[in-house]
Amino acid sequence: MISHVLESTYQRYAAKRPVSKRLHMDARSVLPSGTTRSVLDFDPFPFTVASAAGCLLTDVDGHEYLDYLGDYSVGLAGHNPQAVRQAVAAVLDDGWSFGTVAAEEAEVARMLCERFDSLDLVRFTSSGTEANLVAISLALKWSGREKVLVFDGGYHGGFLSFSRGRPSLNVPVDAVLCDYNDLDSVRAAFDQWPEQIGCVLVEPMLGSGGRIQSVPGFLAGLRKICDEQGAVLVFDEVQTSRMSYGGAQGLLGVHPDLTTMGKYLGGGFGFGVVGGAERILLQIARGQQPSYDHSGTFNNNRFSVSASAAMLKSVLTRESLDALFQRGEQLRGQADAQLREYGFQATGWGSLIGIHPTDIPVARTSDLADADRRPIELLFHELLDRGIYTGKSGFVTLSLPQTPETDARFLEALESSLQVVARACR
């Protein structure tokens, strides 16, 4: 039944979006699947956006959507935030590709070190992916070891995706795969490879793997194991740094050796940060022994650094982040109550929410392995039909321009969409 309903849904979707369809078919002649980002590729084809403002998207066929995806957490400030527009306009006036130092670099670095207690020094990159690559490299150089302990479902960028499911293009990391929220699996890995694991790379909340919270004691347990084993603990806070003024680590009181960030910090421009303990970061300082080079043409590009300065100064205040966190907690609770009436559930933390077609407890990615994903695909399309844009896999991401009124519209659309999905699954 649900497969038949999905086919009808595809036809209805396509009939309403002839311009997007034509553009997609043209794109397929020069781009694999017609896109250049796998997460945005869905059946029958993704719509093309013509403009965006605040939390609204308008596609080339004239349809308007409330944006509850937020570009997978990049769009925390919404589309075209005024502070970022002004910063970028100043860059356009003064120039942007100097091949030398820009004044904003140290300013942004100082603000980040002031917010995050674990950051002594920081280094900029072009993306969160690059930040994690640098963090791994620094950790392994520091420890003198070769293996990286990661978690099933962990996503740390375009070339650092670790899963027992669908394979991804990855850099050749010597990875040891453990289960999230399972300290016994971590201890067993260190026992199996004594003095070989140099780095533990973990998200304080499993992101793409299901937006699954860490259970109490898990991250503190990792901190203790790394201290005992002489390994470097790296928190990937590319998503979770939005949880508070000092990130997830500030809320949880667990300090890693290295932290990576990116996404929303660049205000919509490519941006990444790796920071942490001075003893580790000084490995890329000139004149140190040993000393390693780390370059990147766009590490200090003025668009990203100026946008980040604007975000940190006037957008990402303590008050705005606390309010966003609380609104996310409330919305997830409301959505979860609705979802459980239909055998679904909402996971997540703060302003990051995951919707799953099962009501069993979820503590790790493998808990979702046997779930039929077709109901989530149908729910995604039904929400789109009601003018709500979420992630195709059930991801919901809050942004600052959203309001209690837009949240109410989201919940209303969710309820009526779930009713359609329930009928299709009978």
C-alpha positions in Angstrom: 0.0 0.0 0.0 2.6 2.5 1.0 4.7 2.0 -2.1 1.6 2.8 -4.3 1.0 5.9 -2.2 4.6 7.0 -2.6 4.3 6.7 -6.4 1.2 8.8 -6.4 3.0 11.3 -4.2 5.9 11.6 -6.6 3.5 12.3 -9.5 1.7 15.0 -7.5 5.0 16.5 -6.5 6.3 16.6 -10.1 3.1 18.0 -11.5 3.4 21.0 -9.2 7.0 21.7 -10.1 7.6 21.7 -13.8 10.4 24.3 -13.7 12.3 22.4 -11.0 11.8 19.2 -13.0 13.2 20.8 -16.2 16.2 22.2 -14.4 16.9 18.9 -12.7 16.8 17.0 -16.0 19.2 19.5 -17.5 21.5 19.1 -14.5 21.6 15.3 -14.8 23.6 15.7 -18.0 26.5 17.3 -16.1 26.1 16.3 -12.4 25.7 12.7 -11.0 22.0 12.5 -10.0 21.6 16.1 -10.9 23.1 17.4 -7.7 26.5 18.0 -6.1 25.5 17.0 -2.5 24.1 13.6 -1.9 22.0 14.6 1.2 19.9 16.9 -1.0 19.0 14.2 -3.6 15.5 12.7 -3.2 12.8 11.1 -5.4 11.5 12.2 -7.8 13.8 15.2 -7.9 14.8 18.0 -5.5 13.1 21.4 -6.0 15.3 24.4 -6.9 15.2 27.5 -4.7 14.8 30.9 -6.2 15.1 33.0 -3.1 15.2 32.9 0.7 14.7 35.2 3.6 14.4 34.6 7.3 12.9 31.1 7.7 11.1 31.1 4.3 12.2 29.5 1.0 10.6 30.2 -2.4 11.2 27.8 -5.2 11.4 28.4 -9.0 7.8 27.3 -9.4 6.6 29.9 -6.9 5.9 27.5 -3.9 6.8 28.9 -0.5 8.1 26.8 2.4 8.7 27.3 6.1 12.3 26.1 6.4 12.6 23.6 9.2 15.8 22.0 7.9 18.1 25.1 8.2 20.6 23.6 5.8 21.4 20.8 8.3 22.2 23.4 11.0 24.1 25.9 8.8 21.2 28.3 8.8 20.9 28.9 12.5 20.6 32.7 11.9 18.2 32.2 9.0 18.6 33.3 5.4 20.1 36.7 4.7 20.7 37.8 8.3 21.2 41.5 8.5 24.4 41.4 10.5 26.1 39.0 8.1 24.9 41.0 5.1 26.5 44.2 6.5 29.8 42.4 7.2 29.9 40.9 3.7 29.1 44.2 2.1 32.1 45.7 3.9 34.3 43.0 2.4 32.9 43.7 -1.1 33.9 47.3 -0.6 37.5 46.7 0.6 38.5 43.5 -1.2 38.6 39.8 -0.2 41.5 37.8 -1.5 44.7 39.3 -0.2 47.1 36.4 0.2 48.0 37.8 3.6 46.5 38.2 7.1 43.1 39.8 7.7 42.5 41.7 10.9 39.3 39.7 11.6 41.2 36.4 12.1 42.5 37.1 15.6 39.3 38.8 16.6 37.2 35.6 15.8 39.8 33.4 17.4 39.7 35.4 20.6 35.9 35.4 20.8 35.9 31.6 20.4 38.6 31.0 23.0 36.6 33.2 25.4 33.4 31.2 24.9 34.9 27.7 25.1 36.9 26.8 28.2 38.8 24.0 26.5 40.1 26.2 23.7 43.6 27.6 24.3 44.3 28.2 20.6 42.3 27.7 17.4 43.0 27.2 13.7 40.6 28.0 10.8 39.7 25.8 7.9 37.2 26.0 5.0 34.7 23.6 6.5 33.9 21.3 9.3 35.2 18.4 7.3 38.6 20.0 7.0 38.5 20.9 10.7 38.0 17.2 11.6 40.8 16.1 9.2 43.1 18.6 10.9 42.0 17.4 14.4 42.7 13.8 13.5 46.1 14.6 12.1 47.1 16.7 15.1 45.9 14.0 17.5 47.8 11.2 15.8 51.0 13.3 15.5 50.7 14.1 19.2 50.0 10.6 20.4 52.4 8.9 17.9 49.7 6.4 17.1 47.8 5.4 14.0 44.3 4.3 14.9 41.2 6.5 15.3 38.3 5.3 17.4 34.9 6.4 15.9 31.3 5.4 16.3 28.7 3.7 14.1 26.6 6.4 12.5 29.2 9.1 13.2 29.4 11.7 10.5 32.3 14.1 10.6 32.2 15.6 7.1 32.2 14.6 3.5 35.1 12.3 3.7 34.7 11.1 7.3 31.5 9.1 7.5 31.5 5.9 9.6 28.7 3.4 9.3 27.9 -0.2 9.1 25.3 0.7 6.5 25.6 2.6 3.2 29.3 3.2 2.3 30.7 6.7 1.7 33.7 8.1 0.0 36.2 8.4 2.8 39.8 9.3 3.4 41.9 6.2 4.3 41.6 6.6 8.1 42.6 3.5 10.2 39.3 3.5 12.0 38.1 1.3 14.9 34.3 1.3 14.9 32.5 1.2 18.2 28.8 1.6 19.3 27.6 5.0 20.5 26.6 5.2 24.1 28.5 1.9 24.8 31.6 2.4 27.0 32.2 -1.4 27.1 32.7 -1.5 23.3 35.3 1.4 23.7 37.2 -0.4 26.5 37.2 -3.6 24.4 38.7 -1.7 21.5 41.5 -0.3 23.6 42.1 -3.8 25.0 42.3 -5.2 21.5 44.7 -2.5 20.2 46.8 -1.5 23.2 48.8 1.7 22.6 47.6 1.9 19.0 44.5 4.1 19.3 45.6 7.7 19.3 42.3 9.5 19.0 38.7 9.2 19.9 36.5 11.3 17.6 32.9 11.7 18.9 29.8 13.9 18.5 28.3 15.0 21.9 25.0 14.1 20.2 25.1 11.6 17.3 24.0 13.8 14.4 23.5 12.2 11.0 23.4 8.8 12.7 19.9 9.7 14.1 20.2 12.8 16.3 20.7 10.5 19.3 21.6 12.1 22.7 24.6 10.8 24.6 23.4 8.9 27.7 24.5 10.3 31.1 28.1 9.4 31.8 29.0 8.4 28.3 31.1 11.4 27.4 32.6 11.6 30.9 33.5 8.0 30.5 35.3 8.6 27.2 37.2 11.4 28.9 38.3 9.0 31.7 39.3 6.3 29.2 41.3 8.7 27.0 43.2 9.9 30.1 44.0 6.4 31.2 45.0 5.3 27.7 47.0 8.3 26.6 44.6 9.1 23.7 43.4 12.5 22.5 39.6 13.1 22.9 38.1 15.1 20.1 34.6 16.6 20.3 33.0 17.2 16.9 30.8 20.1 17.8 30.0 21.2 14.3 26.4 20.8 15.1 26.2 20.7 18.9 28.1 23.9 19.6 24.7 25.7 19.1 23.5 24.1 22.4 24.8 26.9 24.5 27.2 29.9 24.6 29.9 27.4 25.4 28.6 24.5 23.3 27.6 21.0 24.4 30.7 20.7 26.4 29.7 23.8 28.4 26.4 22.3 29.2 27.7 18.8 30.1 30.9 19.9 31.9 33.1 17.5 29.9 36.2 19.1 28.3 37.9 17.5 25.3 41.5 17.9 24.2 40.4 19.2 20.8 37.1 20.6 19.5 35.9 21.1 15.9 33.2 23.5 14.8 31.8 25.0 11.6 28.5 25.2 9.7 26.4 28.1 11.2 29.5 29.9 12.6 30.2 31.1 9.1 26.8 32.7 8.7 26.2 30.6 5.6 29.7 30.8 4.2 32.2 27.9 4.3 34.0 27.9 7.6 35.6 25.5 10.0 37.5 25.7 13.3 39.7 23.3 15.2 40.9 24.3 18.6 41.9 23.0 22.0 44.9 22.4 24.2 48.0 24.6 23.5 50.3 21.6 23.7 48.6 20.0 20.7 47.9 23.1 18.6 51.5 24.3 18.9 52.5 21.4 16.6 51.6 23.7 13.7 53.3 26.8 15.2 56.4 28.0 13.3 59.6 27.3 15.2 58.3 24.5 17.4 59.9 21.0 17.5 58.4 19.1 15.9 56.5 21.5 13.6 54.1 20.6 10.8 52.7 22.8 8.1 49.0 23.3 7.7 47.9 25.5 4.9 44.7 26.2 3.0 44.0 28.9 0.5 40.6 29.8 2.0 41.4 29.2 5.7 41.3 33.0 6.3 39.0 34.1 3.5 37.5 37.4 4.4 33.9 36.5 3.6 33.8 33.6 6.1 35.9 35.3 8.8 34.0 38.6 8.6 30.7 36.7 8.7 31.8 34.7 11.7 32.8 37.8 13.5 29.4 39.3 12.9 27.7 36.1 14.1 29.7 35.9 17.3 29.3 39.6 18.1 25.6 40.2 17.5 23.7 37.0 16.6 25.0 34.2 18.8 24.4 35.8 22.1 24.0 33.8 25.3 20.4 34.9 25.4 19.5 33.9 21.8 21.2 30.5 22.1 19.5 29.7 25.4 16.1 30.7 24.0 16.7 28.6 20.9 17.7 25.6 23.0 14.5 25.9 25.2 12.2 26.3 22.2 13.8 23.2 20.7 13.2 21.2 23.8 9.6 22.3 23.9 8.9 21.6 20.2 10.5 18.2 20.4 8.4 17.2 23.3 5.2 18.4 21.5 6.2 16.6 18.3 7.1 13.5 20.2 3.7 13.3 21.8 2.0 13.5 18.4 4.4 11.1 16.7 4.0 8.4 19.3 0.3 8.3 18.6 1.3 6.9 15.2 4.2 4.6 16.2 6.9 7.2 15.5 9.1 9.2 17.8 11.3 12.3 18.0 14.9 12.1 19.2 17.4 14.9 19.5 18.6 17.6 21.8 17.9 21.3 21.9 17.2 22.8 18.5 18.1 19.6 16.6 15.4 16.9 16.2 15.2 13.6 14.5 12.0 11.8 13.5 12.0 8.0 13.3 9.3 5.5 12.2 9.6 3.4 15.4 8.7 3.8 19.0 11.5 1.5 20.5 14.1 3.1 22.6 16.9 4.5 20.5 20.4 4.7 22.0 22.6 4.0 18.9 22.3 3.9 15.2 21.9 0.1 15.1 18.6 0.5 16.9 17.2 2.1 13.7 18.7 -0.4 11.3 15.6 -2.5 10.8 13.1 0.3 10.6 11.2 0.7 7.3 12.2 4.2 6.0 9.3 4.5 3.6 7.0 6.1 6.1 9.6 8.8 6.7 9.9 9.5 3.0 6.1 9.8 2.7 6.0 12.1 5.8 8.7 14.3 4.2 6.6 14.7 1.1 3.4 15.3 3.0 5.0 18.0 5.0 6.4 19.6 1.8 2.9 19.5 0.3 1.8 21.6 3.4 4.6 24.1 2.9 7.1 22.7 5.5 10.6 21.8 4.5 12.5 19.3 6.6 15.3 16.8 5.9 14.4 13.9 3.8 15.5 11.5 6.5 13.4 13.1 9.2 15.7 15.8 10.4 14.2 19.0 11.8 16.5 21.9 12.6 15.4 25.1 14.3 16.6 28.6 13.5 16.4 32.0 15.2 13.8 33.6 12.8 11.3 30.9 13.6 8.6 31.8 16.1 6.0 30.1 18.3 3.6 30.8 15.5 5.7 29.0 12.9 6.2 26.1 15.3 2.4 25.9 15.7 2.1 25.7 11.9 4.8 22.9 11.9 2.9 20.9 14.5 -0.4 21.3 12.6 1.2 20.1 9.4 2.9 17.2 11.2 -0.4 16.0 12.6 -2.3 16.0 9.3 0.7 14.5 7.5 0.9 11.7 10.1 -2.7 10.9 9.5 -2.0 10.3 5.7 1.0 8.2 6.5 -1.0 6.1 9.0 -3.6 5.3 6.4 -0.9 4.4 3.8 0.7 2.0 6.3 -2.5 0.0 7.1 
